[in-house]
Amino acid sequence: MTEIMHVPVVVVGAGPVGLTVANLLGQDGIDVVVLERNATTVDHPRAIVLDDEGARTLQAFGAADEFLPHTIEGDGARYFDDSGHCFGTVGAGPRTYGFAKRHFMYQPELEAELVKSLERFPSVDLRFGWNVTGINQDVSGVTIACMTPEGERTIRCDWLLACDGGRSPIRQWLGIEFVGSTYEQDWIVLDLKADPDLVNYSRFYCSSTRPAVSVPAPRGGRRYEFMLLDGEVGAEMLTDASIGRLIAPYREFRKEDIIRRAIYTFHARIASRMRQGRALLLGDAAHLTPPFAGQGMNAGLRDAHNVAWKLSMLVRGLADASVLDSYDEERRKPAWAMIQLAVAMGQLVMPKGADQIALRGMLLRMLEAFPGAQDYFLQMKFKPAPRYDSGLFVDIDRQPYEASLVGQMMPQPVVKTAAGKTVRFDEILGPGFALIAQNEKDAAAIARLTHPLWQQLKPALIYLAGADKEISGVGPIIPVVTSDGFSRPLRTHRDQIVLVRPDRYVAGAFFADDEFNFADRFQQLLQNRVMERMSA
Ligand SMILES: Cc1cc2nc3c(=O)[nH]c(=O)nc-3n(C[C@H](O)[C@H](O)[C@H](O)COP(=O)(O)OP(=O)(O)OC[C@H]3O[C@@H](n4cnc5c(N)ncnc54)[C@H](O)[C@@H]3O)c2cc1C
């Protein structure tokens, strides 16, 4: 009989999501085995947009500075009608979370960077060529059967993270439904190099005859996507002749410039639950979105950041298994909202039938007369903000201030340290929890906090002072002054101490004299959630 290896966490799938969650856990020193059935990471381009939240997740384990130089910062999008008239412009948008809203990238380069990043974390064991062939879950763990280059192997783990992609065998073995719909239209995706169109924004051709999208790619490349029409057969449409015809309105066809040509069917689906016992679904295994909002991989990176710190605390004995319930509670609803956004954008780009096309034309003409409304649609102001309305937050629905940040991702201002260095705020926060004071009295208070919770969380203690303040770096507090406007929303809590979770969401805010009550409540969320709910 083969020896059974035991490990706290197994990640199945070395796509961007599996590699990201492994990096986050590895940074905390958690023992993790990553199992990937292929011999290497995927070598063809898929996701082409990394958003600001995704970049922030990479920053959390020190990979952003390495990877972002391989990307190009996006300058939004332009929308064109049948006559070639640009009826809508989306700008680059603010850097609220510390990074450009869009970075155009190649997914294989991101995956290579994530693999390289893992080399820094000896507790992570990445195994290529390990195909998971079955799982068996019981009350104390999960047994995983694998076919490996050396034959059959079995691994036993306490927690299984299924990052095994849209067809997720694990989701199917768990019997979790994948609800939603599949698009009738297939699309051709063409990745080209040496493209003459070097603008760093996306172009949406909202054509009534052939909807198409073109997106910048690093190093002078560009991706073109064309909707297939009824009756068009995928394989025939991938020939040089067909591609030449499709691309003709946009550029010259040169076979040697084609990096990849493929047909894709788009889906809008979500798992009916993201946790089942000791198994959790992340990334495409949990949700699939049409690519119009560039959110597929980014939604998965959010899953990774959301679950990693909870699992890390659980494995280190600092939280109960019930914290993992908050993963589904926090992530499923926003993930579905993001899918709906992509579906809505798809309807704008590819309306069905003459009626919808006419309606879209009318709507767009009307919007031009109302710049405010046009702005709302085209700047995607309906895009769901990074916020949760329930989960591991203290008093999320009973905040004294209307503009409270509790439940929201904290903005990431650029700050200046006592040594005069200018950095993004998260560099000061570090990878774990942080307590932020915004006045001298609270700065003194966070140096004296006594509740045992703080011993467990070991938060970074930060004094975020106004730009006009003199600061000096003495004691346990790290003082910084703001040097851009993105800290303004934090001023809502200027008389409170703000607790930020490792995934950069604001867990709660409290007045210094309410420390014990607040800390008790948060500790209950981590370690006694059921009791808290029953007594609520
Ligand atoms: C044409 C196209 C364009 C896209 N554009 C964007 C975009 O602009 N922005 C964006 O955010 N997203 C985009 N996406 C989506 C993005 O590529 C996916 O969301 C992302 O790859 C999902 O990552 P993942 O790690 O969840 O899954 P995957 O990348 O699919 O990785 C899953 C891994 O699990 C492995 N695996 C599966 N089964 C097993 C098993 N039994 N044992 C071991 N290993 C297993 C697979 O081999 C694979 O390596 C696009 C997708 C497509 C197809």
The ligand as an SDF file (V2000), in Angstrom:
LIG
                    3D

 53 58  0  0  0  0  0  0  0  0999 V2000
  -10.9440   34.0230  -24.2440 C   0  0  0  0  0  0  0  0  0  0  0  0
  -10.8660   34.3060  -22.7880 C   0  0  0  0  0  0  0  0  0  0  0  0
  -10.6120   35.6030  -22.3830 C   0  0  0  0  0  0  0  0  0  0  0  0
  -10.5410   35.9040  -21.0350 C   0  0  0  0  0  0  0  0  0  0  0  0
  -10.2650   37.2070  -20.6500 N   0  0  0  0  0  0  0  0  0  0  0  0
  -10.2060   37.5090  -19.3400 C   0  0  0  0  0  0  0  0  0  0  0  0
   -9.8530   38.8280  -18.8870 C   0  0  0  0  0  0  0  0  0  0  0  0
   -9.5710   39.7180  -19.6750 O   0  0  0  0  0  0  0  0  0  0  0  0
   -9.7980   39.0810  -17.5470 N   0  0  0  0  0  0  0  0  0  0  0  0
  -10.0630   38.0990  -16.6410 C   0  0  0  0  0  0  0  0  0  0  0  0
  -10.0220   38.3830  -15.4290 O   0  0  0  0  0  0  0  0  0  0  0  0
  -10.3570   36.8270  -17.0280 N   0  0  0  0  0  0  0  0  0  0  0  0
  -10.4280   36.5070  -18.3450 C   0  0  0  0  0  0  0  0  0  0  0  0
  -10.6870   35.2230  -18.7480 N   0  0  0  0  0  0  0  0  0  0  0  0
  -10.9400   34.1910  -17.7330 C   0  0  0  0  0  0  0  0  0  0  0  0
   -9.6790   33.6400  -17.1200 C   0  0  0  0  0  0  0  0  0  0  0  0
   -8.8020   33.1190  -18.0680 O   0  0  0  0  0  0  0  0  0  0  0  0
  -10.0890   32.5780  -16.1250 C   0  0  0  0  0  0  0  0  0  0  0  0
  -11.0760   33.1520  -15.2900 O   0  0  0  0  0  0  0  0  0  0  0  0
   -8.9120   32.1130  -15.2760 C   0  0  0  0  0  0  0  0  0  0  0  0
   -7.9700   31.4010  -16.0240 O   0  0  0  0  0  0  0  0  0  0  0  0
   -9.4390   31.2000  -14.1640 C   0  0  0  0  0  0  0  0  0  0  0  0
   -8.3840   30.8140  -13.3660 O   0  0  0  0  0  0  0  0  0  0  0  0
   -8.5090   29.5250  -12.4640 P   0  0  0  0  0  0  0  0  0  0  0  0
   -7.1950   29.4230  -11.7840 O   0  0  0  0  0  0  0  0  0  0  0  0
   -9.7470   29.5880  -11.6690 O   0  0  0  0  0  0  0  0  0  0  0  0
   -8.7310   28.3240  -13.4870 O   0  0  0  0  0  0  0  0  0  0  0  0
   -7.8000   27.8060  -14.6600 P   0  0  0  0  0  0  0  0  0  0  0  0
   -6.9140   28.8720  -15.1640 O   0  0  0  0  0  0  0  0  0  0  0  0
   -8.6940   27.1480  -15.6320 O   0  0  0  0  0  0  0  0  0  0  0  0
   -6.8810   26.7310  -13.9440 O   0  0  0  0  0  0  0  0  0  0  0  0
   -7.3940   25.5000  -13.4960 C   0  0  0  0  0  0  0  0  0  0  0  0
   -6.2460   24.5170  -13.3960 C   0  0  0  0  0  0  0  0  0  0  0  0
   -6.7060   23.3380  -12.7640 O   0  0  0  0  0  0  0  0  0  0  0  0
   -6.0920   22.2370  -13.3920 C   0  0  0  0  0  0  0  0  0  0  0  0
   -6.8940   21.0350  -13.1420 N   0  0  0  0  0  0  0  0  0  0  0  0
   -8.1610   20.7910  -13.5630 C   0  0  0  0  0  0  0  0  0  0  0  0
   -8.5590   19.5740  -13.1610 N   0  0  0  0  0  0  0  0  0  0  0  0
   -7.5300   19.0310  -12.4730 C   0  0  0  0  0  0  0  0  0  0  0  0
   -7.3370   17.7860  -11.8170 C   0  0  0  0  0  0  0  0  0  0  0  0
   -8.2870   16.8370  -11.8120 N   0  0  0  0  0  0  0  0  0  0  0  0
   -6.1580   17.5480  -11.2000 N   0  0  0  0  0  0  0  0  0  0  0  0
   -5.1810   18.4920  -11.1920 C   0  0  0  0  0  0  0  0  0  0  0  0
   -5.3080   19.6890  -11.8290 N   0  0  0  0  0  0  0  0  0  0  0  0
   -6.4710   19.9600  -12.4520 C   0  0  0  0  0  0  0  0  0  0  0  0
   -6.0550   22.6350  -14.8570 C   0  0  0  0  0  0  0  0  0  0  0  0
   -5.1020   21.8890  -15.5810 O   0  0  0  0  0  0  0  0  0  0  0  0
   -5.7090   24.1080  -14.7610 C   0  0  0  0  0  0  0  0  0  0  0  0
   -4.3260   24.3430  -14.8120 O   0  0  0  0  0  0  0  0  0  0  0  0
  -10.7500   34.8870  -20.0860 C   0  0  0  0  0  0  0  0  0  0  0  0
  -10.9890   33.5680  -20.4960 C   0  0  0  0  0  0  0  0  0  0  0  0
  -11.0500   33.2880  -21.8250 C   0  0  0  0  0  0  0  0  0  0  0  0
  -11.3160   31.8770  -22.2260 C   0  0  0  0  0  0  0  0  0  0  0  0
  1  2  1  0
  2  3  1  0
  2 52  2  0
  3  4  2  0
  4  5  1  0
  4 50  1  0
  5  6  2  0
  6  7  1  0
  6 13  1  0
  7  8  2  0
  7  9  1  0
  9 10  1  0
 10 11  2  0
 10 12  1  0
 12 13  2  0
 13 14  1  0
 14 15  1  0
 14 50  1  0
 15 16  1  0
 16 17  1  0
 16 18  1  0
 18 19  1  0
 18 20  1  0
 20 21  1  0
 20 22  1  0
 22 23  1  0
 23 24  1  0
 24 25  2  0
 24 26  1  0
 24 27  1  0
 27 28  1  0
 28 29  2  0
 28 30  1  0
 28 31  1  0
 31 32  1  0
 32 33  1  0
 33 34  1  0
 33 48  1  0
 34 35  1  0
 35 36  1  0
 35 46  1  0
 36 37  1  0
 36 45  1  0
 37 38  2  0
 38 39  1  0
 39 40  1  0
 39 45  2  0
 40 41  1  0
 40 42  2  0
 42 43  1  0
 43 44  2  0
 44 45  1  0
 46 47  1  0
 46 48  1  0
 48 49  1  0
 50 51  2  0
 51 52  1  0
 52 53  1  0
M  END
$$$$
